[in-house]
């Protein structure tokens, strides 16, 4: 049944009821609810909030992970969990979004423009996302976007394409805030894709409730020439469980995270482990980076962290870990596309209005060609990313497609960021204009691993 046929004019928001479980309707309802609150009046107007715990100083911070909520064990141990069905495919190479997907893009784009963009610079300065923004992202259903209906989510089929569109739309507001808002849902999606029945029934109810926990996928490590498929963090067998040792870097919202998915080497194979923040042996250090600062990046230190045998997420032969890396790279490509689009949307009117020698600088061929080149490379980035996402959603092998997408998004994304700064001249170097932040964020695409996935 289509979204249009589900509309109830007399309903609370004039959108499908939650019982219909239409993902677009859920998001529209959330956005309408958000619009009726006073949040939008406050965004950008309130004084810079104090980040008492997290504010990065010259000495940074080092602290234990916060005590985790109690995740009550549930479900059938050892039994496979529910899995989302693969998206249907017509066999036609048509990347035009469906009507529902376009509505989803419109809703999230409005959210990014009205909620994320106004506070982006402040969040970048504070190295943390405002609590109001994080709470508002929950109201439009971001944490459960990738979960099937039977697990309390809103998806009827594999949602890699929808997740890609959402990540792109959010990044138009700000990449750092996009990462901060997507991180918990990425953990929920991972458990939905690879978790056992017991893991899903233990952890996913928290993500489908009103108090969604901060959570993060920790794959990066602070080592030279780091190879994500060969992590330095180790897992050794100990009795009926495992002991984890190592350090993870660039962990989003780690300071408040209640749940981590950690990548570690087990018997020569990379494996994912579910680790609750209350586990003994975990500690955090500040880890502010060049870009994506609003995501609240931290280091996660694991010192003889003991986890039970059922903490393993997915297979132990490296296949689950590898698929997680590919889906993560796909998400980062989508973030690159959204941020690059923001650059193009900003520089185009700027070069038309900025005058030099009595005429707009857009009249100069060197400037016009540079803007045109941004548009060309951006479209190539988008097409390759959508192609990989469509194959992932259909359950097909997308190894080659995501490799090509990541290659072009890494190289051309940085070029677009650099060209954006260049087109603004001296204005591109100062924080009065957002292009310097976008340039820093786009540098992360070839560096960041994990953290988000679709």
Secondary structure, DSSP 8 states (H G I E B T S, - for coil): --HHHH--TTSSSSS--GGGT-HHHHHHHHHHHHHHSSHHHHTTTS-----TTT---SS--EEE----------S-TT-B----------S-------HHHHHHHHHHHHHIIIIIGGGHHHHHHHTS--HHHHHHHHHTTGGGTTSBGGGTSSBSS--HHHHHHHHHHHHTT-HHHHHHHHHHHHHHHHHHHH-BHHHHHHHHHHHHSSS---EEEE---SSTT--TTS-S-EEEEETTEEEEEEEEEEETTGGG-SEEEEEEEETTEEEEEEEETTSTTEEEEE---SS-GGG--EEEEEEEEEEEGGGEES-SSSHHHHHHHHHHHHHHHHHHHHHHHHHHHHHHHHHHH-EETTEEGGGSHHHHHHHHHHHHHHHHHHHHHHHHHHHHHTT---HHHHHHHHHHHHHHHHHHHHHHHHHTGGGGGSTTSTHHHHHHHHTTTTT--EE---
